[in-house]
């Protein structure tokens, strides 16, 4: 075999080897890029799932808080309604109090006058007291519910 045939075969083998190395490098680079993209997508999916899980836990906690305070509010309203019905059925609203003017005048007053007794309110005044009581209960329960929400959800 002549030297130029050997040189041509050697040149062909070298170019074939070079082409194979270049192809292997190219496909290996693409493999690494795709592997990195897949790892990033998997990490992103895990992060999204963790966020979803946290949101579901928070939603359950908020639902439990809501149920608890809704029940307490309903109980307070039922109690206030029962007191109103009792008043409407002839019950009385009595207020215990002291009168400083009567205490000062006690020494000079008639023997039947006394400080520290009870006062009966009219039915309308009694209903007003229950309305005020209902408003106070609602406001206190709402405030406690909001405070619990802030403590349990916002300060985590």
VEXFIRO-319641 format. One line per 3 residues: number of its first residue (from 1); for each residue x, y, z of N, C-alpha, C. Coordinates in steps of 0.2 Angstrom, whole numbers, plus 5000, padded with zeros to 4 digits. Example, Ala and Ser with C-alpha at 12.3 -4.5 7.8 and 13.67 -1.06 7.14 Angstrom:
<recs>
1 = 5066 4972 5039 5062 4978 5039 5066 4984 5039 ~ 5064 4989 5035 5068 4995 5036 5064 5000 5039
</recs>
This chain:
<recs>
1 = 5004 4994 5000 5000 5000 5000 5004 5006 5000 ~ 5002 5011 4996 5006 5017 4995 5005 5021 5001 ~ 5010 5025 5002 5010 5030 5008 5004 5035 5008
4 = 5002 5037 5002 4996 5042 5002 4989 5038 5004 ~ 4989 5032 5002 4983 5028 5004 4983 5027 5012 ~ 4989 5026 5015 4989 5025 5022 4988 5032 5025
7 = 4990 5037 5022 4989 5044 5025 4982 5046 5024 ~ 4979 5044 5019 4971 5045 5018 4967 5041 5023 ~ 4969 5035 5024 4965 5031 5029 4966 5034 5036
10 = 4973 5036 5038 4974 5039 5044 4970 5045 5045 ~ 4970 5049 5040 4966 5056 5040 4959 5054 5041 ~ 4956 5049 5038 4949 5047 5039 4948 5045 5046
13 = 4952 5041 5048 4951 5038 5055 4952 5044 5060 ~ 4956 5049 5059 4957 5055 5064 4951 5059 5063 ~ 4948 5060 5057 4942 5064 5057 4936 5061 5059
16 = 4936 5054 5059 4930 5050 5061 4931 5051 5069 ~ 4937 5050 5072 4937 5050 5079 4936 5057 5082 ~ 4938 5062 5078 4936 5069 5080 4929 5070 5080
19 = 4925 5068 5075 4918 5069 5074 4915 5065 5080 ~ 4917 5059 5081 4914 5055 5087 4915 5059 5094 ~ 4921 5062 5095 4922 5066 5101 4918 5072 5101
22 = 4917 5075 5095 4913 5081 5095 4906 5080 5097 ~ 4903 5074 5094 4896 5072 5095 4895 5070 5102 ~ 4900 5066 5105 4899 5064 5111 4899 5070 5116
25 = 4903 5075 5115 4904 5081 5119 4897 5085 5118 ~ 4895 5086 5112 4888 5089 5111 4883 5086 5114 ~ 4882 5079 5114 4876 5076 5117 4877 5076 5125
28 = 4883 5075 5127 4884 5075 5134 4882 5082 5137 ~ 4884 5088 5133 4882 5094 5135 4875 5095 5136 ~ 4871 5093 5130 4864 5093 5130 4861 5089 5136
31 = 4864 5083 5137 4862 5079 5143 4862 5083 5150 ~ 4868 5086 5151 4869 5090 5157 4864 5096 5157 ~ 4863 5099 5152 4858 5105 5152 4851 5102 5154
34 = 4849 5097 5151 4842 5094 5152 4842 5091 5159 ~ 4847 5088 5162 4847 5086 5169 4847 5092 5173 ~ 4850 5097 5172 4849 5103 5176 4842 5106 5176
37 = 4839 5106 5170 4833 5109 5169 4828 5104 5173 ~ 4829 5098 5173 4824 5093 5176 4825 5094 5184 ~ 4831 5095 5186 4832 5096 5194 4829 5102 5196
40 = 4830 5107 5192 4827 5114 5194 4819 5113 5194 ~ 4816 5110 5189 4809 5109 5189 4807 5104 5195 ~ 4811 5099 5197 4809 5095 5203 4809 5099 5209
43 = 4814 5104 5210 4815 5108 5216 4809 5113 5216 ~ 4808 5116 5210 4802 5120 5210 4795 5117 5212 ~ 4794 5111 5209 4788 5107 5211 4788 5105 5219
46 = 4794 5104 5222 4794 5102 5229 4792 5109 5233 ~ 4795 5114 5231 4794 5121 5234 4786 5123 5233 ~ 4784 5122 5228 4776 5123 5227 4772 5118 5231
49 = 4774 5112 5231 4770 5107 5235 4771 5109 5243 ~ 4777 5111 5245 4777 5114 5252 4773 5120 5253 ~ 4773 5124 5249 4768 5130 5249 4761 5128 5250
52 = 4759 5124 5246 4752 5121 5246 4750 5118 5252 ~ 4755 5114 5255 4754 5110 5261 4753 5115 5267 ~ 4758 5120 5267 4757 5125 5272 4751 5129 5272
55 = 4749 5131 5266 4742 5134 5265 4736 5130 5267 ~ 4736 5124 5266 4731 5119 5268 4731 5119 5276 ~ 4737 5119 5279 4737 5118 5286 4734 5125 5289
58 = 4736 5130 5286 4734 5137 5288 4726 5138 5287 ~ 4724 5135 5282 4716 5135 5280 4713 5131 5285 ~ 4715 5125 5287 4712 5121 5292 4712 5125 5299
61 = 4718 5128 5301 4718 5132 5307 4713 5138 5307 ~ 4713 5141 5302 4708 5147 5301 4701 5144 5302 ~ 4700 5139 5299 4693 5136 5299 4691 5134 5306
64 = 4696 5131 5310 4695 5129 5317 4694 5135 5321 ~ 4698 5141 5320 4697 5147 5324 4690 5150 5322 ~ 4688 5150 5316 4682 5153 5314 4676 5149 5317
67 = 4676 5142 5317 4671 5138 5320 4671 5139 5328 ~ 4676 5139 5331 4677 5140 5338 4673 5147 5340 ~ 4675 5152 5337 4672 5159 5339 4665 5160 5336
70 = 4664 5157 5331 4657 5157 5328 4652 5153 5333 ~ 4654 5148 5336 4651 5144 5341 4650 5148 5347 ~ 4656 5151 5350 4655 5155 5356 4651 5161 5355
73 = 4651 5164 5349 4646 5170 5347 4639 5168 5347 ~ 4638 5162 5344 4631 5159 5344 4628 5158 5351 ~ 4633 5155 5355 4631 5153 5362 4629 5160 5366
76 = 4634 5165 5365 4632 5171 5368 4626 5174 5366 ~ 4624 5174 5360 4618 5177 5357 4612 5173 5360 ~ 4613 5166 5360 4607 5162 5363 4606 5164 5370
79 = 4612 5165 5374 4611 5167 5381 4607 5173 5382 ~ 4609 5178 5378 4606 5185 5378 4599 5184 5376 ~ 4597 5180 5371 4590 5179 5369 4586 5176 5374
82 = 4589 5171 5378 4586 5168 5383 4584 5173 5389 ~ 4589 5178 5390 4588 5183 5395 4582 5188 5393 ~ 4582 5189 5386 4577 5194 5384 4570 5191 5384
85 = 4570 5184 5382 4563 5181 5383 4561 5180 5390 ~ 4566 5179 5395 4564 5179 5402 4561 5186 5404 ~ 4564 5191 5401 4562 5198 5403 4555 5199 5400
88 = 4554 5197 5393 4547 5198 5390 4542 5194 5394 ~ 4544 5188 5397 4539 5184 5400 4538 5186 5408 ~ 4540 5192 5409 4538 5195 5416 4544 5195 5421
91 = 4550 5193 5418 4556 5193 5422 4558 5201 5424 ~ 4563 5201 5428 4565 5208 5430 4572 5209 5429 ~ 4574 5215 5428 4581 5217 5428 4583 5221 5434
94 = 4587 5218 5438 4588 5222 5444 4596 5224 5444 ~ 4597 5230 5446 4603 5233 5447 4605 5235 5454 ~ 4611 5232 5456 4613 5234 5463 4617 5240 5462
97 = 4616 5245 5467 4620 5251 5466 4621 5255 5473 ~ 4625 5259 5473 4626 5264 5479 4625 5271 5477 ~ 4622 5275 5481 4621 5282 5479 4625 5286 5484
100 = 4630 5290 5482 4634 5293 5487 4630 5299 5490 ~ 4625 5302 5487 4621 5307 5490 4617 5304 5495 ~ 4615 5298 5494 4611 5295 5500 4615 5293 5506
103 = 4621 5291 5504 4626 5289 5510 4627 5295 5514 ~ 4628 5301 5511 4629 5307 5515 4623 5310 5518 ~ 4617 5309 5515 4611 5311 5519 4608 5306 5523
106 = 4612 5300 5524 4609 5295 5528 4608 5297 5535 ~ 4613 5301 5538 4613 5302 5545 4607 5307 5546 ~ 4604 5311 5541 4599 5315 5543 4592 5313 5540
109 = 4592 5308 5536 4587 5305 5533 4582 5301 5537 ~ 4576 5300 5535 4571 5296 5539 4574 5289 5539 ~ 4572 5285 5545 4574 5279 5546 4573 5274 5540
112 = 4569 5274 5536 4567 5269 5531 4572 5270 5525 ~ 4576 5275 5524 4580 5276 5518 4587 5272 5519 ~ 4589 5269 5513 4595 5265 5514 4599 5266 5508
115 = 4605 5265 5508 4610 5265 5502 4612 5258 5501 ~ 4613 5256 5495 4616 5249 5493 4610 5245 5491 ~ 4604 5247 5490 4599 5243 5488 4599 5241 5480
118 = 4593 5238 5478 4593 5236 5471 4588 5241 5468 ~ 4589 5242 5461 4584 5246 5458 4581 5241 5452 ~ 4575 5241 5451 4572 5237 5445 4571 5242 5439
121 = 4574 5239 5434 4574 5243 5427 4567 5242 5424 ~ 4565 5246 5420 4559 5245 5416 4561 5240 5410 ~ 4555 5237 5407 4556 5232 5402 4561 5235 5396
124 = 4559 5241 5394 4563 5244 5389 4570 5245 5391 ~ 4571 5248 5397 4578 5249 5399 4582 5242 5400 ~ 4578 5237 5402 4581 5230 5402 4583 5227 5395
127 = 4579 5229 5390 4581 5227 5383 4587 5230 5381 ~ 4587 5237 5383 4593 5241 5381 4599 5238 5384 ~ 4599 5236 5390 4604 5233 5394 4607 5227 5390
130 = 4602 5222 5388 4603 5216 5384 4606 5218 5378 ~ 4604 5223 5374 4607 5225 5368 4614 5227 5369 ~ 4615 5231 5374 4622 5233 5375 4626 5227 5377
133 = 4624 5223 5381 4627 5217 5383 4629 5212 5377 ~ 4624 5212 5372 4625 5208 5366 4631 5211 5362 ~ 4631 5218 5361 4636 5221 5357 4643 5220 5360
136 = 4643 5221 5367 4650 5220 5371 4652 5213 5369 ~ 4648 5208 5370 4650 5201 5369 4652 5200 5362 ~ 4649 5202 5357 4651 5201 5350 4658 5205 5349
139 = 4658 5211 5352 4665 5214 5351 4671 5211 5354 ~ 4669 5208 5360 4675 5205 5364 4677 5198 5360 ~ 4672 5194 5358 4673 5188 5354 4677 5190 5348
142 = 4674 5195 5344 4678 5197 5338 4685 5199 5339 ~ 4686 5202 5344 4693 5205 5346 4697 5199 5348 ~ 4695 5194 5352 4699 5188 5354 4700 5184 5348
145 = 4695 5183 5343 4696 5179 5337 4702 5182 5333 ~ 4701 5189 5332 4707 5192 5328 4713 5192 5331 ~ 4714 5192 5338 4720 5192 5341 4723 5185 5340
148 = 4719 5180 5341 4721 5173 5340 4723 5172 5333 ~ 4720 5175 5328 4721 5174 5321 4728 5177 5320 ~ 4730 5183 5323 4736 5186 5322 4742 5182 5325
151 = 4740 5179 5331 4745 5175 5334 4747 5169 5331 ~ 4742 5166 5328 4743 5159 5325 4744 5159 5318 ~ 4742 5164 5314 4744 5164 5307 4749 5170 5305
154 = 4749 5175 5308 4753 5181 5305 4760 5181 5309 ~ 4760 5178 5315 4767 5178 5318 4770 5171 5318 ~ 4769 5167 5313 4773 5161 5312 4779 5162 5309
</recs>
